[in-house]
């Protein structure tokens, strides 16, 4: 597999020095997928992805049962 190329290729290089894409998958207690996003480059930290997610907003609005 070839690494990405172009002007912004380095943003896909993660902290372990290989190229990747971050994927966030959120499931419920019944193993049902509720949300999936796979657009963030490997260099982006997990908390940045979570902070920009609609799942965070829904948690803050208490939209989920305890």
N, CA and C atoms as an extended XYZ file, in Angstrom:
198
Properties=species:S:1:pos:R:3:atomname:S:1:resname:S:1:resid:I:1 pbc="F F F"
N         0.834       -1.172        0.000 N   UNK     1
C         0.000        0.000        0.000 CA  UNK     1
C         0.883        1.240        0.000 C   UNK     1
N         0.558        2.185       -0.833 N   UNK     2
C         1.331        3.413       -0.929 CA  UNK     2
C         0.795        4.470        0.032 C   UNK     2
N         1.703        5.247        0.622 N   UNK     3
C         1.247        6.331        1.495 CA  UNK     3
C         0.581        7.425        0.658 C   UNK     3
N        -0.242        8.258        1.287 N   UNK     4
C        -0.871        9.345        0.540 CA  UNK     4
C         0.180       10.328        0.029 C   UNK     4
N        -0.153       11.028       -1.018 N   UNK     5
C         0.767       12.018       -1.566 CA  UNK     5
C         0.031       13.345       -1.700 C   UNK     5
N         0.766       14.363       -2.015 N   UNK     6
C         0.166       15.685       -2.186 CA  UNK     6
C         0.601       16.631       -1.094 C   UNK     6
N         0.024       17.829       -1.128 N   UNK     7
C         0.429       18.893       -0.205 CA  UNK     7
C         0.123       18.596        1.251 C   UNK     7
N        -0.934       17.854        1.542 N   UNK     8
C        -1.348       17.613        2.922 CA  UNK     8
C        -1.156       16.167        3.366 C   UNK     8
N        -0.311       15.438        2.716 N   UNK     9
C        -0.128       14.018        3.035 CA  UNK     9
C         0.323       13.804        4.478 C   UNK     9
N         1.115       14.733        5.019 N   UNK    10
C         1.659       14.545        6.370 CA  UNK    10
C         0.586       14.541        7.451 C   UNK    10
N        -0.588       15.108        7.198 N   UNK    11
C        -1.629       15.099        8.232 CA  UNK    11
C        -2.171       13.693        8.473 C   UNK    11
N        -1.945       12.787        7.540 N   UNK    12
C        -2.382       11.408        7.711 CA  UNK    12
C        -1.345       10.557        8.444 C   UNK    12
N        -0.193       11.145        8.766 N   UNK    13
C         0.842       10.423        9.496 CA  UNK    13
C         0.554       10.540       10.987 C   UNK    13
N         0.358        9.398       11.643 N   UNK    14
C        -0.004        9.414       13.061 CA  UNK    14
C         1.238        9.464       13.944 C   UNK    14
N         1.003        9.447       15.252 N   UNK    15
C         2.116        9.571       16.209 CA  UNK    15
C         3.074        8.389       16.185 C   UNK    15
N         2.669        7.290       15.582 N   UNK    16
C         3.539        6.120       15.450 CA  UNK    16
C         4.276        6.105       14.116 C   UNK    16
N         4.172        7.218       13.385 N   UNK    17
C         4.882        7.436       12.116 CA  UNK    17
C         4.417        6.556       10.964 C   UNK    17
N         3.180        6.106       11.000 N   UNK    18
C         2.627        5.486        9.810 CA  UNK    18
C         1.355        6.214        9.427 C   UNK    18
N         0.913        6.021        8.205 N   UNK    19
C        -0.233        6.756        7.680 CA  UNK    19
C        -1.530        6.032        8.023 C   UNK    19
N        -2.520        6.803        8.477 N   UNK    20
C        -3.774        6.194        8.891 CA  UNK    20
C        -4.921        7.196        8.813 C   UNK    20
N        -6.127        6.658        8.988 N   UNK    21
C        -7.356        7.438        9.087 CA  UNK    21
C        -8.012        7.038       10.400 C   UNK    21
N        -8.451        8.024       11.172 N   UNK    22
C        -9.186        7.744       12.415 CA  UNK    22
C       -10.631        7.423       12.087 C   UNK    22
N       -11.137        6.383       12.703 N   UNK    23
C       -12.538        5.991       12.541 CA  UNK    23
C       -13.164        5.936       13.928 C   UNK    23
N       -14.296        6.648       14.096 N   UNK    24
C       -15.024        6.608       15.362 CA  UNK    24
C       -16.322        5.859       15.128 C   UNK    24
N       -16.539        4.826       15.938 N   UNK    25
C       -17.782        4.058       15.879 CA  UNK    25
C       -18.374        4.058       17.283 C   UNK    25
N       -19.656        4.408       17.380 N   UNK    26
C       -20.348        4.417       18.667 CA  UNK    26
C       -21.477        3.407       18.584 C   UNK    26
N       -21.509        2.495       19.543 N   UNK    27
C       -22.555        1.487       19.593 CA  UNK    27
C       -23.308        1.546       20.911 C   UNK    27
N       -24.496        0.977       20.920 N   UNK    28
C       -25.279        0.954       22.156 CA  UNK    28
C       -25.094       -0.382       22.874 C   UNK    28
N       -25.812       -0.575       23.956 N   UNK    29
C       -25.682       -1.787       24.773 CA  UNK    29
C       -26.126       -3.039       24.029 C   UNK    29
N       -26.902       -2.874       22.964 N   UNK    30
C       -27.365       -4.010       22.162 CA  UNK    30
C       -26.492       -4.240       20.930 C   UNK    30
N       -25.317       -3.627       20.919 N   UNK    31
C       -24.345       -3.739       19.832 CA  UNK    31
C       -24.852       -3.142       18.519 C   UNK    31
N       -25.793       -2.244       18.603 N   UNK    32
C       -26.301       -1.536       17.435 CA  UNK    32
C       -25.429       -0.302       17.198 C   UNK    32
N       -24.929       -0.138       15.971 N   UNK    33
C       -24.123        1.032       15.635 CA  UNK    33
C       -25.035        2.246       15.578 C   UNK    33
N       -24.680        3.250       16.366 N   UNK    34
C       -25.472        4.478       16.432 CA  UNK    34
C       -24.856        5.595       15.600 C   UNK    34
N       -23.536        5.573       15.431 N   UNK    35
C       -22.847        6.649       14.746 CA  UNK    35
C       -21.503        6.138       14.263 C   UNK    35
N       -21.120        6.543       13.055 N   UNK    36
C       -19.802        6.194       12.520 CA  UNK    36
C       -19.296        7.344       11.662 C   UNK    36
N       -18.040        7.711       11.883 N   UNK    37
C       -17.398        8.777       11.122 CA  UNK    37
C       -15.984        8.306       10.793 C   UNK    37
N       -15.587        8.426        9.542 N   UNK    38
C       -14.248        7.973        9.136 CA  UNK    38
C       -13.574        8.993        8.223 C   UNK    38
N       -13.572       10.238        8.633 N   UNK    39
C       -13.009       11.277        7.769 CA  UNK    39
C       -11.789       11.975        8.343 C   UNK    39
N       -11.407       11.650        9.569 N   UNK    40
C       -10.323       12.371       10.220 CA  UNK    40
C        -8.965       11.747        9.908 C   UNK    40
N        -7.961       12.565        9.580 N   UNK    41
C        -6.612       12.050        9.332 CA  UNK    41
C        -5.994       11.462       10.597 C   UNK    41
N        -5.016       10.614       10.421 N   UNK    42
C        -4.376        9.926       11.533 CA  UNK    42
C        -3.681       10.825       12.531 C   UNK    42
N        -3.313       12.045       12.148 N   UNK    43
C        -2.611       12.942       13.068 CA  UNK    43
C        -3.550       13.630       14.057 C   UNK    43
N        -4.853       13.524       13.858 N   UNK    44
C        -5.817       14.195       14.724 CA  UNK    44
C        -6.033       13.363       15.989 C   UNK    44
N        -5.978       14.035       17.147 N   UNK    45
C        -6.135       13.349       18.425 CA  UNK    45
C        -7.595       12.945       18.648 C   UNK    45
N        -7.788       11.849       19.363 N   UNK    46
C        -9.130       11.322       19.637 CA  UNK    46
C       -10.061       12.347       20.278 C   UNK    46
N        -9.551       13.137       21.217 N   UNK    47
C       -10.408       14.090       21.918 CA  UNK    47
C       -10.883       15.195       20.984 C   UNK    47
N       -10.082       15.547       19.998 N   UNK    48
C       -10.497       16.541       18.998 CA  UNK    48
C       -11.669       16.007       18.196 C   UNK    48
N       -11.594       14.753       17.821 N   UNK    49
C       -12.670       14.125       17.062 CA  UNK    49
C       -13.932       14.055       17.912 C   UNK    49
N       -13.795       13.645       19.163 N   UNK    50
C       -14.952       13.562       20.055 CA  UNK    50
C       -15.562       14.938       20.312 C   UNK    50
N       -14.724       15.933       20.560 N   UNK    51
C       -15.231       17.279       20.856 CA  UNK    51
C       -16.008       17.884       19.693 C   UNK    51
N       -15.723       17.484       18.484 N   UNK    52
C       -16.425       18.034       17.325 CA  UNK    52
C       -17.602       17.159       16.886 C   UNK    52
N       -17.911       16.139       17.656 N   UNK    53
C       -18.942       15.188       17.239 CA  UNK    53
C       -20.334       15.567       17.736 C   UNK    53
N       -21.318       15.099       17.008 N   UNK    54
C       -22.700       15.291       17.462 CA  UNK    54
C       -23.014       14.376       18.641 C   UNK    54
N       -22.274       13.306       18.818 N   UNK    55
C       -22.457       12.421       19.968 CA  UNK    55
C       -22.151       13.179       21.262 C   UNK    55
N       -21.106       13.990       21.276 N   UNK    56
C       -20.789       14.780       22.467 CA  UNK    56
C       -21.947       15.714       22.799 C   UNK    56
N       -22.460       16.402       21.798 N   UNK    57
C       -23.581       17.321       22.026 CA  UNK    57
C       -24.797       16.576       22.570 C   UNK    57
N       -25.065       15.408       22.034 N   UNK    58
C       -26.212       14.615       22.500 CA  UNK    58
C       -26.005       14.136       23.938 C   UNK    58
N       -24.789       13.764       24.296 N   UNK    59
C       -24.497       13.375       25.678 CA  UNK    59
C       -24.685       14.559       26.625 C   UNK    59
N       -24.210       15.734       26.216 N   UNK    60
C       -24.356       16.924       27.049 CA  UNK    60
C       -25.819       17.330       27.224 C   UNK    60
N       -26.657       16.995       26.244 N   UNK    61
C       -28.085       17.304       26.321 CA  UNK    61
C       -28.896       16.191       26.975 C   UNK    61
N       -28.202       15.200       27.539 N   UNK    62
C       -28.838       14.072       28.232 CA  UNK    62
C       -29.870       13.351       27.361 C   UNK    62
N       -29.535       13.130       26.110 N   UNK    63
C       -30.446       12.461       25.183 CA  UNK    63
C       -30.435       10.945       25.329 C   UNK    63
N       -29.509       10.420       26.116 N   UNK    64
C       -29.398        8.965       26.282 CA  UNK    64
C       -29.831        8.574       27.672 C   UNK    64
N       -30.406        7.399       27.778 N   UNK    65
C       -30.789        6.893       29.100 CA  UNK    65
C       -29.553        6.553       29.900 C   UNK    65
N       -29.673        6.596       31.245 N   UNK    66
C       -28.505        6.243       32.086 CA  UNK    66
C       -28.052        4.810       31.855 C   UNK    66
